[in-house]
């Protein structure tokens, strides 16, 4: 069934991997603008992860053994790395916090995401926060998809979005872009950003990718309806990512044209 899902989503994955956005990140300003929007996907990924941990393990007291031990192990291993990985300096940090520091190092503006989270702490409702924000519609749609999925609370669907809807080859493509940019713009400090993407490649290919696929398999088991829902979720997740990429590319082109006006 995993092979069937991969075959079904292959055209969408190909659209992502060959998206024209990559060819439009040509200078430091383009890169900074990309980061300022992509950071929302880096951030909301952590909520997908924690939703799975809440569904598959016991996160309340008194503790009782919850779910299958193998699933508890899989999700806790992924949480450990994503929430408290080693950063470039060897200190423990979440991947979101690494990304913020990488943005700051290369001069990207972090105020949009930081203000969004500050508003969330005040409003105490993520869906209201998304609605009231001034984010582009595709970014709002991307976030709404994540949090509606979490609110629905079906572990196999959350695991599918987590597994198939998040990048595995994309970080490798961006690492190549960053290396070229570092060569063309030596004054641009992007060591932390390169480290972030290289670390994702290492974890996704060797550890998290196989773990996530196993998680989907264990959750769906022999339930045909759950496999169907997992496939539909994977398709929608990739469509949301493509729409996000479209919007980021449009914002980059628009900013470039405005600077020339």
Order of alpha helices (4+ residues) and beta strands (2+ residues): alpha-alpha-alpha-beta-beta-alpha-alpha-alpha-alpha-alpha-alpha-alpha-alpha-alpha
